[in-house]
Amino acid sequence: MSNPIQITFSELIQAKIPGMFLGNLIAGNLTVRKQSPLLSSEIQDLEHFIKLKFSVIRPSADPVVSAVRRLYRRIGWEPTQYRPSSEAMIRRIIKGTGLYGVNNLVDLANIASTRFHLPMGLYDLNKINGAIIVDVGKTDEAYQGIFKELIHAEGKLILRDTTGVFGNPTADSARTCIDGSTKSLLATFFIPPEIEYAYLEQTLGFLTSLYQKECPESHIRFFCSRAGDL
């Protein structure tokens, strides 16, 4: 599928993480709800899956989780201090605290991210300004987190538009967050070069099926952006 928005990788990312790619899903004609019957059943299935899988191995022993950790370390970002969002959610389920409940669109995306162990950012498409660049945050760059904390971007893997930094695979921003007014969104999975594209397709296909069940009138497409592509 052709790329409907411009996403490029900085020279620094291409040098430090050659072969990294993003799995991007765009969904439109959406309806935001606080709760839904689909959410309840999917969360139960996810919790059973995660608890069963990680009853015999540690999260760090999983090849996808470990590949994501290496992705962070290639730019000097320590994943045990700033957990990738997917690993943080896995650990919440193992501890019995469960996922954060936000709204149907955010929660369903978090389910896909947790199940496939790939960190993801979720953004209101209409709040992104211009082209997106994948980069390492610069000195003094920061953005407002969803929970009102200022997030310093220096040395972290980030996404930046013409307005500034709006997210990373650990924490999204308040500026581009999904809220009651959201009608279209961009879900971006941050993929280490060791992960095969077929695995990403499974992840994007799973999230697509969740959104189509939740919002039958939605329009969904996905595409891949890879460091080194023109």
Backbone bond lengths (Angstrom), bond angles and torsions (degrees), N, CA, C in turn:
res aa  C-N    CA-C-N  psi(-1)  N-CA   C-N-CA  omega(-1)  CA-C   N-CA-C  phi
1 M - - - 1.453 - - 1.527 109.04 -
2 S 1.332 117.91 136.38 1.451 121.51 -177.63 1.524 110.88 -68.71
3 N 1.317 114.98 156.63 1.456 122.33 -176.80 1.529 109.83 -82.05
4 P 1.351 119.67 113.45 1.460 121.37 -177.29 1.521 113.18 -84.08
5 I 1.329 118.97 -10.90 1.445 122.12 175.10 1.520 108.06 -133.94
6 Q 1.317 116.19 154.19 1.461 120.12 -175.98 1.525 110.02 -86.51
7 I 1.331 116.64 121.27 1.457 122.86 175.96 1.525 107.67 -129.42
8 T 1.323 116.77 124.94 1.463 121.11 178.35 1.522 109.63 -128.12
9 F 1.330 115.56 165.36 1.458 122.67 180.00 1.523 109.01 -114.54
10 S 1.323 115.88 137.15 1.465 119.86 178.76 1.525 110.32 -66.46
11 E 1.324 116.06 161.74 1.469 120.57 176.73 1.525 110.74 -61.06
12 L 1.325 117.17 -34.28 1.459 120.89 -179.77 1.525 111.18 -64.96
13 I 1.336 116.96 -43.26 1.465 120.38 178.13 1.524 110.07 -65.07
14 Q 1.317 117.18 -42.83 1.457 119.80 -179.25 1.525 111.98 -64.24
15 A 1.334 116.66 -30.74 1.460 120.29 178.93 1.525 111.87 -78.37
16 K 1.325 117.18 -40.88 1.457 121.19 -174.34 1.533 113.07 -87.42
17 I 1.343 117.59 -31.72 1.469 120.66 -178.86 1.529 109.82 -131.51
18 P 1.340 117.56 62.59 1.471 118.58 179.03 1.522 110.55 -62.23
19 G 1.320 115.64 136.12 1.460 119.87 -179.48 1.506 114.61 89.92
20 M 1.336 117.84 -6.97 1.465 119.17 174.19 1.523 109.25 -61.43
21 F 1.333 116.63 147.49 1.449 118.11 175.15 1.520 111.67 -144.53
22 L 1.321 115.07 165.56 1.454 123.13 177.48 1.516 108.73 -113.25
23 G 1.319 115.92 137.27 1.456 121.42 170.15 1.513 108.00 -102.41
24 N 1.312 117.32 115.33 1.461 121.98 -171.78 1.523 111.42 -113.71
25 L 1.309 116.20 130.55 1.463 121.78 176.03 1.518 108.35 -120.73
26 I 1.320 115.87 127.10 1.463 121.73 175.47 1.523 108.41 -110.10
27 A 1.319 115.78 128.46 1.466 120.92 179.18 1.522 109.12 -129.19
28 G 1.332 115.78 135.44 1.459 121.50 178.42 1.507 112.21 -128.40
29 N 1.322 115.49 171.48 1.469 122.87 -178.46 1.533 110.73 59.00
30 L 1.319 115.26 50.65 1.458 122.27 -174.49 1.525 111.10 -101.80
31 T 1.321 115.56 160.44 1.461 122.59 174.82 1.523 108.59 -126.99
32 V 1.321 116.10 124.81 1.461 121.22 -179.83 1.527 109.47 -90.09
33 R 1.315 115.06 130.11 1.468 121.70 176.03 1.520 108.72 -133.34
34 K 1.320 116.31 155.10 1.462 120.27 176.16 1.521 111.53 -73.45
35 Q 1.315 117.42 -41.11 1.458 122.53 -177.26 1.523 109.99 -137.95
36 S 1.322 115.78 161.68 1.458 121.03 173.74 1.523 108.75 -159.72
37 P 1.346 118.12 152.74 1.470 120.58 177.54 1.525 112.39 -58.72
38 L 1.343 117.32 -34.55 1.459 120.85 179.84 1.521 110.92 -61.73
39 L 1.320 116.96 -41.07 1.455 121.12 -179.17 1.516 111.97 -58.05
40 S 1.320 116.32 -46.90 1.465 120.25 -176.58 1.521 111.56 -59.26
41 S 1.317 116.92 -46.63 1.464 120.00 -177.59 1.522 111.55 -69.96
42 E 1.339 117.64 -38.65 1.459 120.59 -179.27 1.527 111.54 -68.92
43 I 1.319 117.27 -36.54 1.465 120.21 178.00 1.526 110.16 -66.35
44 Q 1.310 117.35 -40.69 1.465 120.29 177.15 1.528 110.89 -61.35
45 D 1.328 116.69 -45.96 1.472 120.65 178.38 1.525 111.23 -61.06
46 L 1.331 116.34 -42.93 1.462 120.60 -179.35 1.524 110.93 -63.40
47 E 1.314 117.17 -46.62 1.465 119.96 -178.56 1.522 111.52 -61.58
48 H 1.324 116.89 -40.05 1.468 120.43 177.02 1.525 110.29 -63.06
49 F 1.325 117.13 -45.06 1.470 122.07 -179.14 1.529 111.43 -61.55
50 I 1.333 116.98 -48.55 1.464 121.37 -176.79 1.530 111.31 -67.05
51 K 1.311 117.28 -45.72 1.465 120.07 -177.87 1.529 111.08 -64.80
52 L 1.329 116.76 -38.09 1.457 120.02 178.74 1.528 110.58 -68.15
53 K 1.314 117.51 -47.34 1.461 121.16 -177.30 1.525 111.64 -62.41
54 F 1.327 116.56 -45.38 1.457 119.72 -174.40 1.528 113.14 -94.34
55 S 1.321 115.76 17.64 1.464 119.64 169.06 1.525 110.38 -80.93
56 V 1.335 116.58 -16.67 1.472 120.52 -176.68 1.522 113.18 -116.29
57 I 1.338 118.22 -16.78 1.468 121.14 176.55 1.523 109.24 -136.31
58 R 1.322 116.21 156.84 1.464 121.77 173.72 1.535 108.34 -79.43
59 P 1.332 118.18 151.77 1.465 119.44 175.82 1.530 112.75 -52.93
60 S 1.326 117.86 -39.10 1.460 120.89 -177.05 1.524 112.74 -66.71
61 A 1.344 117.12 -17.45 1.467 120.71 179.33 1.520 112.27 -83.93
62 D 1.330 117.82 -11.83 1.462 120.54 179.18 1.528 109.56 -74.16
63 P 1.331 119.13 134.66 1.477 120.49 -175.66 1.523 113.98 -63.79
64 V 1.331 118.23 -32.35 1.465 119.72 178.85 1.526 110.15 -73.20
65 V 1.326 116.76 -46.02 1.463 120.51 178.06 1.531 110.49 -58.42
66 S 1.333 117.11 -43.98 1.465 120.09 -179.00 1.530 111.58 -68.29
67 A 1.335 118.04 -34.22 1.468 120.95 177.13 1.531 110.83 -65.81
68 V 1.326 116.29 -39.35 1.465 120.18 177.40 1.525 110.04 -65.07
69 R 1.313 117.22 -40.04 1.474 119.91 176.75 1.528 111.06 -60.15
70 R 1.315 116.24 -42.01 1.476 119.14 178.53 1.521 111.32 -64.20
71 L 1.326 116.42 -35.35 1.465 121.03 177.35 1.527 110.01 -56.97
72 Y 1.327 116.53 -45.54 1.461 120.92 178.23 1.526 110.82 -63.16
73 R 1.318 116.48 -46.17 1.466 120.57 -172.58 1.532 112.40 -68.69
74 R 1.326 117.05 -22.24 1.465 119.03 -179.71 1.527 112.42 -66.79
75 I 1.322 117.15 -19.31 1.465 119.56 174.83 1.527 110.97 -109.53
76 G 1.339 116.82 8.80 1.459 120.00 178.18 1.510 114.52 83.78
77 W 1.312 117.50 19.88 1.468 122.99 -179.43 1.527 107.80 -101.86
78 E 1.320 118.53 120.36 1.457 122.31 -171.65 1.540 111.29 -84.45
79 P 1.354 117.62 112.70 1.468 120.69 -174.75 1.519 115.13 -73.59
80 T 1.330 118.08 -14.26 1.462 118.71 175.64 1.529 111.55 -83.92
81 Q 1.327 116.16 -14.02 1.468 120.72 175.38 1.517 110.75 -96.30
82 Y 1.331 116.69 -40.58 1.466 122.87 176.89 1.530 107.25 -118.15
83 R 1.322 116.93 88.38 1.453 120.93 -174.10 1.528 111.56 -61.81
84 P 1.329 118.28 133.76 1.468 120.15 166.90 1.528 108.72 -53.74
85 S 1.324 116.81 142.22 1.469 120.19 -174.57 1.520 112.15 -55.52
86 S 1.322 117.85 -38.35 1.462 121.13 -178.63 1.525 111.26 -65.48
87 E 1.322 117.49 -43.36 1.465 120.32 179.41 1.527 111.14 -68.72
88 A 1.330 116.54 -37.66 1.468 119.77 177.70 1.526 110.86 -60.19
89 M 1.336 117.09 -39.96 1.465 119.94 179.95 1.529 111.50 -71.43
90 I 1.335 117.06 -37.02 1.464 120.27 174.96 1.521 109.82 -57.61
91 R 1.311 116.78 -45.61 1.454 121.40 -177.00 1.526 111.63 -68.57
92 R 1.318 117.56 -33.36 1.472 119.91 175.78 1.525 110.66 -63.52
93 I 1.317 116.98 -41.80 1.466 120.13 179.87 1.521 110.59 -66.67
94 I 1.324 117.18 -43.40 1.469 120.78 179.23 1.529 110.48 -59.57
95 K 1.333 116.67 -39.40 1.467 121.28 -179.29 1.527 112.64 -77.22
96 G 1.347 116.55 -12.48 1.456 119.99 179.21 1.509 114.66 89.86
97 T 1.347 117.94 9.37 1.464 120.15 179.08 1.525 112.66 -89.47
98 G 1.322 118.05 -15.00 1.457 122.27 174.85 1.516 113.84 71.42
99 L 1.327 115.50 178.57 1.456 121.14 -179.89 1.520 110.79 -80.26
100 Y 1.335 115.01 153.46 1.460 119.29 171.40 1.533 108.30 -67.17
101 G 1.328 117.25 137.68 1.459 120.57 173.82 1.516 109.78 -96.03
102 V 1.335 117.62 121.53 1.462 121.47 -179.46 1.526 109.61 -118.15
103 N 1.320 116.12 -70.82 1.458 122.46 172.50 1.526 106.99 -158.48
104 N 1.327 116.89 175.53 1.462 120.05 -172.31 1.529 113.06 -61.05
105 L 1.327 117.96 -40.35 1.462 120.34 -176.85 1.527 111.47 -69.90
106 V 1.316 116.89 -43.21 1.461 120.98 178.42 1.527 110.49 -67.67
107 D 1.328 116.42 -45.50 1.465 119.76 -175.43 1.523 111.96 -65.62
108 L 1.326 117.72 -38.76 1.465 120.13 178.49 1.526 111.06 -67.04
109 A 1.322 116.76 -38.41 1.469 119.25 176.46 1.523 111.15 -65.19
110 N 1.325 116.84 -39.15 1.462 120.48 177.45 1.527 111.68 -64.29
111 I 1.309 116.55 -34.08 1.470 120.44 176.94 1.531 110.04 -62.66
112 A 1.343 116.51 -46.37 1.475 120.02 178.94 1.518 111.29 -63.49
113 S 1.329 117.30 -44.10 1.456 121.68 -179.93 1.529 111.10 -61.30
114 T 1.316 117.02 -43.30 1.471 121.47 -178.78 1.519 111.21 -68.38
115 R 1.315 117.01 -44.70 1.467 120.70 -176.99 1.528 111.28 -62.68
116 F 1.333 117.58 -38.38 1.460 120.87 -177.25 1.537 112.45 -99.70
117 H 1.337 117.10 0.41 1.468 123.65 172.41 1.526 112.83 64.52
118 L 1.322 118.00 25.52 1.459 122.37 -179.27 1.526 110.03 -111.03
119 P 1.345 118.73 124.48 1.467 119.83 -179.42 1.518 111.15 -67.29
120 M 1.327 114.38 147.59 1.455 119.80 -172.11 1.526 109.61 -143.24
121 G 1.325 115.22 146.82 1.455 121.18 168.96 1.517 108.51 -112.47
122 L 1.343 116.96 144.81 1.461 121.75 -178.21 1.521 108.11 -126.04
123 Y 1.336 116.46 126.50 1.457 120.92 -170.92 1.528 111.37 -136.89
124 D 1.331 115.16 141.89 1.459 120.81 170.73 1.527 107.15 -69.79
125 L 1.319 116.01 117.85 1.466 120.57 -173.86 1.526 112.09 -61.13
126 N 1.332 116.97 -32.68 1.457 120.47 -178.25 1.523 113.40 -76.51
127 K 1.327 116.74 -7.08 1.467 120.68 178.85 1.524 112.52 -101.05
128 I 1.331 116.42 -2.67 1.465 120.67 176.06 1.525 108.41 -89.17
129 N 1.315 116.75 133.11 1.460 121.56 -174.91 1.527 110.90 -110.85
130 G 1.325 116.52 108.72 1.456 121.25 175.31 1.515 113.69 77.97
131 A 1.331 114.98 -161.75 1.460 121.90 -176.76 1.529 110.41 -70.08
132 I 1.338 115.02 156.05 1.468 122.47 -179.48 1.527 108.70 -109.63
133 I 1.315 116.07 137.37 1.455 120.81 173.20 1.518 109.22 -122.47
134 V 1.333 115.74 135.51 1.463 122.49 174.49 1.521 106.48 -91.02
135 D 1.322 117.28 126.24 1.457 119.56 -171.69 1.524 109.61 -152.38
136 V 1.307 115.48 178.43 1.461 122.99 168.68 1.520 107.08 -100.89
137 G 1.336 116.35 130.94 1.452 120.38 -177.15 1.523 112.99 -59.13
138 K 1.321 115.17 142.01 1.460 121.59 -177.85 1.537 111.21 -94.95
139 T 1.311 115.93 166.66 1.459 121.84 177.68 1.530 110.13 -55.44
140 D 1.321 116.30 133.61 1.472 124.56 176.99 1.536 113.24 75.70
141 E 1.340 118.76 -1.36 1.461 118.65 173.83 1.532 109.39 -77.31
142 A 1.321 115.55 137.46 1.462 120.78 -179.70 1.527 108.50 -156.56
143 Y 1.330 116.11 163.96 1.457 120.38 174.76 1.519 109.59 -149.63
144 Q 1.325 115.06 161.44 1.460 120.70 -179.21 1.513 109.54 -81.45
145 G 1.322 116.40 123.02 1.453 120.55 177.30 1.517 111.57 -75.52
146 I 1.310 116.28 167.11 1.467 120.94 -177.75 1.519 111.11 -64.16
147 F 1.322 116.95 -32.94 1.460 120.21 -179.26 1.531 111.36 -95.06
148 K 1.340 116.25 29.56 1.466 124.73 171.15 1.526 114.37 69.84
149 E 1.291 117.45 12.68 1.457 119.22 175.42 1.516 109.25 -94.68
150 L 1.315 116.67 144.16 1.454 121.48 176.77 1.525 108.47 -79.80
151 I 1.315 116.92 124.19 1.458 121.58 -177.71 1.522 108.96 -104.85
152 H 1.314 115.88 119.68 1.460 121.12 178.85 1.527 108.97 -81.72
153 A 1.318 115.69 129.65 1.463 121.42 -172.09 1.520 113.94 -94.22
154 E 1.305 118.12 -11.99 1.463 120.79 -173.84 1.532 111.47 -56.41
155 G 1.334 115.42 127.48 1.457 121.32 176.79 1.512 115.04 78.39
156 K 1.324 118.47 4.06 1.463 121.70 -177.99 1.521 110.83 -106.96
157 L 1.303 116.33 154.93 1.462 122.45 174.21 1.523 107.74 -72.84
158 I 1.320 117.63 120.54 1.475 119.84 -173.01 1.532 112.03 -135.22
159 L 1.326 114.63 165.14 1.459 123.14 167.79 1.521 107.30 -111.97
160 R 1.339 115.48 138.12 1.461 121.12 -178.30 1.526 109.27 -133.47
161 D 1.334 117.46 135.27 1.470 121.03 171.26 1.522 107.72 -111.50
162 T 1.330 117.75 -167.10 1.461 119.50 -175.89 1.530 112.30 -68.95
163 T 1.328 117.89 -17.58 1.462 121.28 177.53 1.526 111.85 -85.08
164 G 1.341 116.33 -33.49 1.453 119.98 -179.37 1.517 111.82 150.02
165 V 1.320 116.53 -167.01 1.464 122.09 179.94 1.531 109.34 -68.63
166 F 1.330 115.89 135.61 1.469 118.02 179.27 1.526 113.68 -132.59
167 G 1.329 118.29 13.96 1.454 117.60 174.90 1.511 112.85 164.67
168 N 1.342 114.35 164.59 1.453 122.35 172.89 1.526 107.67 -149.19
169 P 1.329 118.96 171.38 1.470 119.81 -175.24 1.530 114.77 -73.86
170 T 1.336 116.90 4.86 1.459 120.78 172.42 1.523 111.58 -107.37
171 A 1.343 117.72 -35.10 1.468 120.15 -173.93 1.525 111.23 -148.81
172 D 1.336 116.03 131.35 1.463 122.51 176.11 1.532 109.82 -85.46
173 S 1.332 115.27 174.15 1.462 120.52 -177.03 1.527 111.58 -109.23
174 A 1.329 114.83 156.49 1.461 120.65 176.23 1.531 110.49 -68.37
175 R 1.342 116.61 -34.71 1.474 120.15 -175.37 1.516 112.95 -60.21
176 T 1.318 117.84 -39.15 1.473 120.96 -174.79 1.532 112.75 -110.79
177 C 1.327 117.54 19.33 1.467 120.38 -173.83 1.527 112.41 -70.55
178 I 1.328 114.96 158.29 1.468 122.89 175.21 1.515 108.46 -81.35
179 D 1.342 116.71 124.60 1.470 120.70 177.64 1.518 109.72 -137.47
180 G 1.319 116.67 -169.43 1.464 120.73 -174.71 1.511 114.70 -63.25
181 S 1.328 117.41 -17.57 1.468 120.83 -179.07 1.526 112.57 -92.00
182 T 1.319 117.82 -5.58 1.469 121.25 -173.99 1.530 111.63 -67.70
183 K 1.308 115.51 130.24 1.468 121.81 175.90 1.529 112.16 -117.33
184 S 1.322 116.81 -21.90 1.461 120.72 178.27 1.523 108.59 -144.09
185 L 1.326 115.76 150.11 1.466 119.06 -175.47 1.516 111.47 -142.54
186 L 1.326 113.84 163.11 1.454 123.13 171.96 1.516 107.70 -121.87
187 A 1.329 116.70 121.41 1.463 122.27 172.05 1.519 106.92 -105.43
188 T 1.333 116.42 125.26 1.459 121.25 -177.32 1.524 109.73 -122.02
189 F 1.331 116.46 118.09 1.460 122.50 175.88 1.529 108.76 -95.87
190 F 1.324 116.37 131.17 1.460 122.93 -179.16 1.524 107.93 -93.15
191 I 1.351 117.07 113.61 1.460 121.62 -167.32 1.528 111.66 -113.77
192 P 1.341 117.21 121.67 1.464 120.14 174.97 1.527 111.00 -64.49
193 P 1.328 118.14 153.25 1.471 120.38 -177.72 1.524 113.58 -63.55
194 E 1.351 118.04 -22.29 1.471 120.60 -179.28 1.529 113.12 -73.23
195 I 1.336 117.35 -17.92 1.464 120.81 -176.29 1.527 109.96 -80.52
196 E 1.318 116.08 132.63 1.468 120.27 -179.97 1.528 110.63 -75.91
197 Y 1.337 114.60 147.86 1.463 119.74 -178.27 1.528 111.62 -61.08
198 A 1.323 117.41 -32.03 1.465 120.21 179.61 1.525 111.28 -60.28
199 Y 1.331 116.55 -34.35 1.464 120.40 179.03 1.527 109.89 -69.22
200 L 1.326 116.70 -40.35 1.459 120.17 175.62 1.523 110.64 -62.30
201 E 1.326 117.48 -41.51 1.462 120.42 178.17 1.529 111.47 -58.91
202 Q 1.327 116.54 -39.61 1.467 119.86 176.74 1.525 110.30 -62.22
203 T 1.328 115.96 -42.55 1.467 120.62 -179.33 1.521 110.89 -63.07
204 L 1.321 116.67 -50.15 1.459 121.09 -179.17 1.529 111.19 -65.57
205 G 1.333 116.50 -37.19 1.462 120.05 177.51 1.517 111.88 -64.61
206 F 1.331 115.97 -39.06 1.466 120.61 178.53 1.525 110.74 -64.23
207 L 1.338 117.22 -46.69 1.464 119.94 178.97 1.524 111.20 -65.22
208 T 1.324 116.91 -38.10 1.468 120.18 176.36 1.519 111.00 -58.47
209 S 1.318 117.18 -44.79 1.477 120.47 -179.29 1.522 111.20 -64.27
210 L 1.338 117.22 -37.21 1.469 120.07 178.29 1.524 110.70 -64.55
211 Y 1.320 116.66 -46.65 1.468 119.73 -179.30 1.527 111.90 -66.61
212 Q 1.318 117.18 -36.31 1.463 119.43 179.14 1.526 111.77 -68.03
213 K 1.335 116.31 -34.98 1.468 119.52 175.09 1.531 110.89 -68.74
214 E 1.325 115.58 -41.82 1.466 120.82 -176.58 1.522 111.93 -73.49
215 C 1.336 117.08 -39.33 1.468 122.99 -177.53 1.533 108.02 -130.10
216 P 1.332 118.39 82.66 1.471 121.76 -173.93 1.530 114.19 -57.90
217 E 1.335 117.81 -24.00 1.460 120.79 -179.02 1.530 112.69 -89.83
218 S 1.320 116.88 4.12 1.464 120.24 -175.67 1.524 111.93 -71.02
219 H 1.321 114.99 156.43 1.461 122.35 175.20 1.529 107.25 -116.26
220 I 1.328 117.15 123.91 1.459 120.64 -171.90 1.523 110.55 -131.65
221 R 1.312 116.07 139.35 1.461 121.83 172.86 1.533 107.74 -149.16
222 F 1.317 115.32 156.38 1.459 117.15 177.68 1.521 110.70 -139.98
223 F 1.319 114.72 159.49 1.465 121.05 -178.52 1.519 108.37 -154.69
224 C 1.318 115.60 166.01 1.461 122.61 -177.61 1.519 110.06 -115.55
225 S 1.342 116.54 141.22 1.458 122.90 172.52 1.512 107.51 -122.33
226 R 1.338 116.75 127.97 1.463 119.94 -175.22 1.525 111.22 -123.33
227 A 1.323 115.96 138.17 1.466 120.06 176.41 1.526 109.39 -59.20
228 G 1.317 116.03 128.71 1.460 120.76 -177.79 1.507 113.38 104.06
229 D 1.362 117.11 -19.60 1.463 119.60 177.24 1.523 109.65 -73.75
230 L 1.316 115.60 147.74 1.470 120.13 177.38 1.511 109.34 -84.56
